Amino acid sequence: MKKDSKIYVAGHRGLVGSAIVENLKSKGYTNLITRTHSELDLTNQVAVEDFFKSEKPEYVFLAAAKVGGIVANNVYRADFIYANMMIQNNVIHQSYLNGVSKLLFLGSTCIYPKNAPQPMKEEYLLTDTLEYTNEPYAIAKIAGIKTCESYNLQYGTNFISVMPTNLYGPNDNFDLEKSHVLPALIRKIYLAKMLNENNFDTVISDTGFETIEEAKAYLSKFGVSENSVEIWGTGAPKREFLWSKDMADACVFIMENREFSDTYSENDSEIRNTHINIGTGKEVSIKELAETIKNIIGFKGDLVFNTDKPDGTMRKLTDVSKLNSLGWKHSVELEDGIKKIYDWYINNTTY
């Protein structure tokens, strides 16, 4: 990519997209194209076709997606598979039709089987059954990988797929119903601390209710009180977390320095599993994560694990040897990242 190349970042307001935009600007890229959802609905085939014909981007970061945590994935199953398939199909197909030089498609490590060997290698894709709660989302992302591979093989395009581990960072989703585990824990534990310290003005401001009674009633639905915070499951599952700005740096590095042909061996009789895991290669249990967040925030109450609720997949650790061999490694460790995102949250609360 040249510094004045026309670069479209789809999903620029999201966790990953906003970090990619920031990274590109910091490296001197000056011709970035963005559209909000109200300006361009990526599930609308005609609208996406018109946009690509008009703007003619040279490079595309496909970071737009409908995302959520275990509850949202399990409840809104049709929404997740429909929206993500539509977004991917429209953007990838129009990138081909309009001669995009390179596209980077962002998926998720939930593409791997529920009981995949650990750490998860790219070659484990489609070897067993998926985790049920996020199966529709995972299938959509798998379809995205195969769409990129298929267009490359049939049409000679240069579309690369990357599979990030659990991400967190500025502009994360802190919604108590739909957020992922790390931002949800930060908000829950922070509000429990505010309740414990009788800092009711902050609680009211954060939740948007008019009275503390209304706010308390709302928070109780999510297991948040002045004395404790409820967490789904046993706390035993282990997860890997990557700072979103590290993820963005990996994405830009790959777009600047690597091609689709770098993702497989010339000796392969079948070209498959060309996607690239992006992560740290390190894991932590949900219990350890919650305790770390509790200590950083300074909450004096208890963490209560509701074992009647599902744990989800017990381990989801990525093998990042392929990524490392391509020349990139993460820089922000988890505890430092939690401090950064907690500081960001208390200074950017919009709820």
Secondary structure, DSSP 4 states (H G I P E B T S, - for coil): --TT--EEEETTTSHHHHHHHHHHHHTT---EE---TTT--TT-HHHHHHHHHHH--SEEEE-------HHHHHHSHHHHHHHHHHHHHHHHHHHHHTT-SEEEEE--GGGS-TT--SSBPGGGTTSSPPPGGGHHHHHHHHHHHHHHHHHHHHH---EEEEEE-EEE-TT----TTTS-HHHHHHHHHHHHHHHHTT-HHHHHHHHT-SSHHHHHHHHHTTTB-SSEEEEES-S--EE-EEEHHHHHHHHHHHHHH--GGGGS-TT-SS-----EEES-S--EEHHHHHHHHHHHHT--SEEEEETTS----SEEPBP-HHHHHTT------HHHHHHHHHHHHHHS---
